């Protein structure tokens, strides 16, 4: 009979240790302590019978869980680290991922089934020597849950958006029969994790993709890089990070395709993000689909899958409107020129307050080349 893996549990509350041991004792050899220094010494002196998994509490009176896990990595680098917390604020979550290099973050109270699944996946990582061979869903679930719980505390509107985009991704990937759909689904949720420290005023710009000023534009430029940086320290989410890293802003250069090296999954998510942003800029479903079609950077099958998700048929054709009917959030289906031939806006451009003001200024002064505008 194979020897059961050893699991070391650290918590300052003996009752929590009893619950952990009761949940894990059937499948693992559990060692428990309330003393961080004792735990670190046991890790260092494990010898030929190493601990496969180390579970540490985040909030302890003398030394916090992130520091304990950081030190544990130095004395026993092959031991997989799991962090338990009653709740996790922004700083804690980022520190746990970036400094503690945790395999998963688990929020208390953690159901026994979830705990056992987490430890089993963590044991697999220890046994295989890397997260690339661990079942991805099991390895990532706890960390994703904790990251979204952290985001919910700081930016609840962004968590609502994250869940909405995951729902779109699930249905679109199902229609496309997309392989490794879980990667797109998690990436759809986790593109917002770089926004946990944003001021509340900037959240609307994240959702619509339209910055109101230069500061918000710089913020949007940095968000996806921040999200990728967070995910870089979660090995099980490596393929998700690749998708996030290849995303671009939903209002930037709509006719420029993603880089050639971008994986197909990144193209799927970019289209989903652009669709969601258009809807929240005020476009109706058919107009949003027509806009994506006009951009000519998304495969017809992908737009058809989005149409299927939205429960509509093909996208509507462009329509003519007067300047007075043009509104912020409209998408231009044709170039706009002044009467002297100066291009004021390009086909596919989403109308912002600045674009609207520019068109009205020229309309009232020199006039426009055409009395009507085309919008999708």
C-alpha positions as CSV (number, residue, x, y, z in Angstrom):
1,X,0.0,0.0,0.0
2,X,1.5,3.4,-1.0
3,X,2.5,5.8,1.8
4,X,0.0,8.6,2.2
5,X,1.4,12.1,1.4
6,X,2.2,14.3,4.4
7,X,0.4,17.6,5.0
8,X,1.5,20.2,7.5
9,X,-1.2,22.5,8.9
10,X,-0.5,25.8,10.7
11,X,-3.2,27.9,12.4
12,X,-3.2,29.8,15.7
13,X,-6.7,28.4,16.4
14,X,-6.6,24.7,17.6
15,X,-10.2,24.3,16.5
16,X,-9.4,25.1,12.9
17,X,-6.5,22.6,13.1
18,X,-9.0,19.9,14.3
19,X,-11.3,20.7,11.4
20,X,-8.4,20.4,8.9
21,X,-7.2,17.2,10.3
22,X,-10.7,15.7,10.4
23,X,-11.3,16.6,6.7
24,X,-7.9,15.3,5.5
25,X,-7.0,12.4,7.7
26,X,-8.5,9.7,5.5
27,X,-6.3,10.4,2.5
28,X,-3.3,12.2,4.1
29,X,-0.9,12.1,7.0
30,X,-1.7,15.3,8.8
31,X,0.7,17.1,11.1
32,X,-0.6,20.2,12.9
33,X,0.9,23.0,14.9
34,X,-0.1,26.5,16.2
35,X,3.6,27.7,16.2
36,X,5.0,29.1,13.0
37,X,8.6,28.5,14.0
38,X,7.9,24.9,14.8
39,X,6.2,24.5,11.4
40,X,9.2,26.0,9.6
41,X,11.6,23.7,11.6
42,X,9.5,20.6,10.7
43,X,9.6,21.6,7.0
44,X,13.4,22.0,7.1
45,X,14.0,18.8,9.0
46,X,11.6,16.6,7.0
47,X,14.5,14.7,5.3
48,X,13.4,11.6,3.3
49,X,9.8,12.1,4.3
50,X,9.0,15.6,3.0
51,X,5.7,17.4,3.4
52,X,3.8,17.5,0.1
53,X,1.6,20.4,1.2
54,X,1.9,23.2,3.7
55,X,-1.4,24.9,4.7
56,X,-0.9,28.2,6.6
57,X,-3.3,30.7,8.1
58,X,-3.1,34.2,6.9
59,X,-3.9,36.0,10.1
60,X,-1.6,35.0,13.0
61,X,-0.6,37.1,16.0
62,X,3.3,37.0,15.6
63,X,4.0,36.4,12.0
64,X,1.5,36.5,9.1
65,X,0.9,33.6,6.7
66,X,2.5,35.3,3.7
67,X,5.8,35.6,5.5
68,X,5.6,32.1,6.8
69,X,5.0,30.7,3.3
70,X,7.8,32.9,1.9
71,X,10.2,31.4,4.4
72,X,8.7,27.9,3.8
73,X,9.7,28.2,0.2
74,X,13.3,28.8,1.2
75,X,13.6,25.8,3.5
76,X,11.4,23.4,1.5
77,X,10.9,24.6,-2.1
78,X,9.2,21.4,-3.3
79,X,6.4,21.7,-0.7
80,X,3.3,23.1,-2.3
81,X,1.9,26.1,-0.3
82,X,-1.8,26.8,0.4
83,X,-3.0,29.9,2.3
84,X,-6.2,30.0,4.5
85,X,-7.9,33.3,5.4
86,X,-11.0,34.6,7.0
87,X,-11.1,37.3,4.4
88,X,-8.4,38.8,2.2
89,X,-8.0,42.5,1.4
90,X,-6.2,43.8,-1.7
91,X,-2.8,44.0,-0.1
92,X,-3.0,40.5,1.4
93,X,-4.1,38.9,-1.9
94,X,-1.3,40.6,-3.9
95,X,1.3,39.7,-1.3
96,X,0.1,36.1,-1.1
97,X,0.5,35.7,-4.9
98,X,3.6,37.8,-5.5
99,X,5.6,37.0,-2.3
100,X,4.2,33.8,-0.9
101,X,3.9,32.0,-4.3
102,X,0.8,30.2,-3.1
103,X,-0.7,27.4,-5.0
104,X,-4.2,28.3,-3.8
105,X,-5.9,30.8,-1.6
106,X,-8.8,29.3,0.4
107,X,-11.4,31.4,2.2
108,X,-12.7,30.2,5.6
109,X,-14.9,28.4,6.2
110,X,-13.6,26.0,3.5
111,X,-16.0,23.1,2.7
112,X,-14.3,19.7,3.4
113,X,-14.8,18.6,-0.2
114,X,-13.1,21.7,-1.6
115,X,-10.3,21.4,0.9
116,X,-9.6,17.8,0.0
117,X,-9.7,18.6,-3.7
118,X,-7.3,21.4,-3.2
119,X,-4.8,19.3,-1.2
120,X,-5.1,16.5,-3.8
121,X,-4.2,19.0,-6.6
122,X,-1.4,20.5,-4.5
123,X,-0.1,17.0,-3.8
124,X,-0.1,16.3,-7.5
125,X,2.0,19.5,-8.1
126,X,4.5,18.4,-5.5
127,X,4.7,14.9,-7.0
128,X,5.1,16.1,-10.6
129,X,7.4,18.9,-9.7
130,X,5.4,21.5,-11.5
131,X,1.9,22.9,-12.0
132,X,1.8,22.2,-15.8
133,X,0.8,18.6,-15.1
134,X,-1.8,19.4,-12.5
135,X,-5.4,19.3,-13.4
136,X,-5.9,22.9,-14.3
137,X,-9.4,23.4,-13.0
138,X,-8.7,21.9,-9.6
139,X,-5.4,23.8,-9.3
140,X,-6.9,27.2,-10.2
141,X,-10.3,27.2,-8.6
142,X,-9.4,28.3,-5.1
143,X,-7.1,31.1,-6.3
144,X,-9.7,32.4,-8.7
145,X,-12.3,32.4,-6.0
146,X,-10.1,34.3,-3.6
147,X,-9.0,36.8,-6.3
148,X,-12.6,37.5,-7.2
149,X,-13.5,37.8,-3.5
150,X,-10.8,40.3,-3.1
151,X,-11.9,42.2,-6.1
152,X,-15.5,42.2,-4.8
153,X,-14.5,43.9,-1.7
154,X,-12.8,46.8,-3.6
155,X,-14.8,46.9,-6.9
156,X,-18.1,45.0,-6.8
157,X,-19.1,46.3,-10.2
158,X,-16.1,44.8,-11.8
159,X,-16.9,41.4,-10.3
160,X,-20.4,41.6,-11.7
161,X,-18.7,42.3,-15.1
162,X,-16.3,39.5,-14.7
163,X,-19.0,37.0,-14.1
164,X,-21.0,38.4,-17.0
165,X,-18.1,38.0,-19.4
166,X,-17.4,34.5,-18.2
167,X,-21.0,33.6,-19.0
168,X,-20.5,35.0,-22.5
169,X,-17.3,33.1,-22.9
170,X,-18.9,29.8,-21.8
171,X,-21.7,30.0,-24.4
172,X,-19.4,31.3,-27.2
173,X,-16.8,28.6,-26.6
174,X,-19.5,26.0,-26.5
175,X,-20.9,27.1,-29.9
176,X,-17.4,27.2,-31.4
177,X,-16.5,23.9,-29.7
178,X,-13.4,25.6,-28.6
179,X,-10.7,23.4,-27.0
180,X,-9.5,24.4,-23.6
181,X,-12.5,26.6,-23.1
182,X,-11.7,26.9,-19.4
183,X,-8.8,29.1,-20.2
184,X,-10.9,31.6,-22.1
185,X,-13.6,31.5,-19.3
186,X,-11.1,32.2,-16.5
187,X,-9.3,34.8,-18.5
188,X,-12.7,36.6,-19.1
189,X,-13.1,36.7,-15.3
190,X,-9.5,37.6,-14.4
191,X,-8.7,40.5,-16.8
192,X,-10.0,42.8,-14.0
193,X,-7.7,41.7,-11.2
194,X,-5.3,44.5,-12.0
195,X,-8.1,47.0,-11.1
196,X,-8.4,46.2,-7.4
197,X,-6.6,49.4,-6.3
198,X,-8.4,51.7,-8.8
199,X,-10.3,54.7,-7.5
200,X,-14.1,54.1,-7.7
201,X,-14.4,56.9,-10.3
202,X,-12.3,55.0,-12.8
203,X,-14.4,51.8,-12.7
204,X,-16.9,53.1,-15.4
205,X,-13.9,53.6,-17.8
206,X,-12.9,50.0,-17.2
207,X,-16.3,48.7,-18.1
208,X,-17.0,50.9,-21.1
209,X,-13.4,51.0,-22.3
210,X,-13.6,54.8,-22.8
211,X,-11.3,56.9,-20.7
212,X,-12.5,60.4,-19.8
213,X,-9.1,61.9,-19.4
214,X,-5.4,61.2,-19.9
215,X,-5.1,59.8,-16.4
216,X,-7.8,57.2,-17.1
217,X,-6.2,56.4,-20.4
218,X,-3.0,55.6,-18.7
219,X,-4.9,53.5,-16.2
220,X,-6.5,51.4,-18.9
221,X,-3.2,51.0,-20.6
222,X,-1.7,49.5,-17.4
223,X,-4.6,47.3,-16.2
224,X,-4.0,44.3,-18.4
225,X,-0.3,44.3,-17.6
226,X,-1.1,44.4,-13.9
227,X,-3.5,41.5,-14.3
228,X,-0.8,39.5,-16.2
229,X,1.7,40.3,-13.5
230,X,-0.6,39.0,-10.7
231,X,-1.3,35.8,-12.7
232,X,2.4,35.3,-13.3
233,X,2.8,33.9,-9.8
234,X,0.0,31.4,-10.0
235,X,1.5,28.5,-12.0
236,X,-1.8,26.7,-12.6
237,X,-3.0,29.9,-14.4
238,X,0.0,30.2,-16.8
239,X,-2.1,29.6,-20.0
240,X,-4.7,32.1,-18.7
241,X,-2.0,34.7,-18.2
242,X,-0.9,34.3,-21.9
243,X,-4.5,35.1,-23.0
244,X,-4.7,38.1,-20.7
245,X,-1.2,39.4,-21.8
246,X,-2.3,39.5,-25.4
247,X,-5.4,41.6,-24.8
248,X,-5.6,45.2,-25.9
249,X,-7.9,48.1,-24.9
250,X,-11.4,47.8,-26.4
251,X,-11.3,51.4,-27.7
252,X,-7.7,51.3,-29.2
253,X,-7.0,50.9,-32.9
254,X,-10.1,48.8,-33.6
255,X,-8.9,47.9,-37.1
256,X,-5.5,46.7,-35.9
257,X,-5.6,42.9,-35.3
258,X,-3.9,41.4,-32.3
259,X,-0.2,40.4,-32.8
260,X,0.4,37.4,-35.0
261,X,1.7,35.4,-32.0
262,X,-1.5,35.9,-30.1
263,X,-3.2,32.5,-29.4
264,X,-6.7,31.9,-30.8
265,X,-8.1,32.0,-27.3
266,X,-6.9,35.6,-27.0
267,X,-8.8,36.5,-30.2
268,X,-11.9,35.0,-28.7
269,X,-11.6,36.9,-25.5
270,X,-10.8,40.2,-27.3
271,X,-14.0,39.9,-29.3
272,X,-16.0,39.2,-26.1
273,X,-14.5,42.2,-24.3
274,X,-15.2,44.5,-27.2
275,X,-18.8,43.2,-27.5
276,X,-19.4,43.7,-23.7
277,X,-17.9,47.2,-23.8
278,X,-20.0,48.2,-26.8
279,X,-23.2,47.1,-25.0
280,X,-22.2,49.1,-21.9
281,X,-21.5,52.2,-24.1
282,X,-25.2,52.1,-25.0
283,X,-25.2,50.1,-28.3
284,X,-28.0,47.6,-28.8
285,X,-27.1,44.0,-29.6
286,X,-27.4,44.3,-33.3
287,X,-25.4,47.5,-33.5
288,X,-22.7,46.0,-31.4
289,X,-22.4,43.0,-33.7
290,X,-22.4,45.2,-36.7
291,X,-19.6,47.2,-35.2
292,X,-17.5,44.1,-34.6
293,X,-18.2,43.0,-38.2
294,X,-17.1,46.4,-39.5
295,X,-13.8,46.2,-37.7
296,X,-12.8,43.2,-39.8
297,X,-10.5,41.8,-37.1
298,X,-12.9,39.1,-35.9
299,X,-13.7,35.8,-37.7
300,X,-17.3,35.6,-39.0
301,X,-17.8,32.3,-37.0
302,X,-16.9,34.2,-33.8
303,X,-19.3,37.0,-34.5
304,X,-21.9,34.4,-35.3
305,X,-21.3,32.7,-32.0
306,X,-21.8,36.1,-30.2
307,X,-25.0,36.6,-32.1
308,X,-26.1,33.1,-31.0
309,X,-25.3,34.1,-27.4
310,X,-27.4,37.2,-27.8
311,X,-30.2,35.3,-29.4
312,X,-30.3,37.3,-32.6
313,X,-29.6,36.6,-36.2
314,X,-27.1,38.5,-38.4
315,X,-25.9,42.0,-37.6
316,X,-27.9,45.0,-38.9
317,X,-26.7,47.1,-41.8
318,X,-25.3,50.6,-41.3
319,X,-27.9,53.4,-41.1
320,X,-27.9,57.1,-42.0
321,X,-28.5,59.7,-39.3
322,X,-28.2,63.5,-39.0
323,X,-25.4,65.2,-36.9
324,X,-28.0,66.2,-34.3
325,X,-28.9,62.5,-33.9
326,X,-25.3,61.4,-33.3
327,X,-24.7,60.3,-29.7
328,X,-21.8,59.3,-27.5
329,X,-21.4,55.5,-27.8
330,X,-22.4,55.3,-31.4
331,X,-20.0,53.5,-33.8
332,X,-19.3,55.2,-37.1
333,X,-19.8,53.0,-40.2
334,X,-18.2,55.6,-42.5
335,X,-15.4,58.2,-42.3
336,X,-16.5,61.8,-41.4
337,X,-14.9,64.7,-43.3
338,X,-15.2,68.5,-43.0
339,X,-16.4,70.4,-46.0
340,X,-12.7,71.2,-46.8
341,X,-11.7,67.5,-46.8
342,X,-10.2,67.2,-43.3
343,X,-10.9,63.8,-41.7
344,X,-12.6,64.3,-38.4
345,X,-13.3,60.7,-37.5
346,X,-12.7,57.2,-39.0
347,X,-15.0,54.4,-39.9
348,X,-15.3,52.0,-36.9
349,X,-14.5,54.7,-34.4
350,X,-16.7,54.8,-31.2
351,X,-18.0,58.3,-30.7
352,X,-16.7,59.9,-27.5
353,X,-17.6,63.3,-26.1
354,X,-14.4,64.7,-27.7
355,X,-15.3,63.2,-31.1
356,X,-18.9,64.4,-30.8
357,X,-17.7,67.9,-29.9
358,X,-15.3,68.0,-32.9
359,X,-17.9,66.9,-35.4
360,X,-20.4,69.5,-34.1
361,X,-17.8,72.3,-34.1
362,X,-17.0,71.7,-37.8
363,X,-20.6,71.2,-38.7
364,X,-21.5,74.6,-37.2
365,X,-18.5,76.4,-38.7
366,X,-17.1,75.1,-42.0
367,X,-19.7,72.4,-42.5
368,X,-19.3,68.7,-43.2
369,X,-18.7,67.0,-46.5
370,X,-22.0,65.0,-46.1
371,X,-25.2,66.1,-44.6
372,X,-25.7,62.6,-43.1
373,X,-23.5,60.3,-41.1
374,X,-23.3,56.5,-41.2
375,X,-23.5,54.6,-38.0
376,X,-23.6,50.8,-37.4
